[in-house]
Amino acid sequence: MSSGKVIDFNRAPELDKLLQSVGEKECLRVGLFIVDESGRLQLTNVGFAYLLYMAEAQTLSLAEAFAAGYDHASEL
């Protein structure tokens, strides 16, 4: 990313901020998070792309953000 911003999944303040601003129910409804088999919230590829877009809104187009999310999913 050009701005040097990184999503730290160990601390995850970006995830907390997303959950607080959008709401857990809405995040689940639109597919930004899922509940895994152990009952924990897990960020989806769509959610990852959304966070990339929000973090890089000045330099990353929406299409580029979702492409990055797709690329991330294909690497898993």
Secondary structure, 3 states (H helix, E strand, C coil): CCCCCCCCCCCCHHHHHHHHHHCHHHHHHHCCEEECCCCCEEECHHHHHHHHHHHCCCCCCHHHHHHHHHHHHHHC
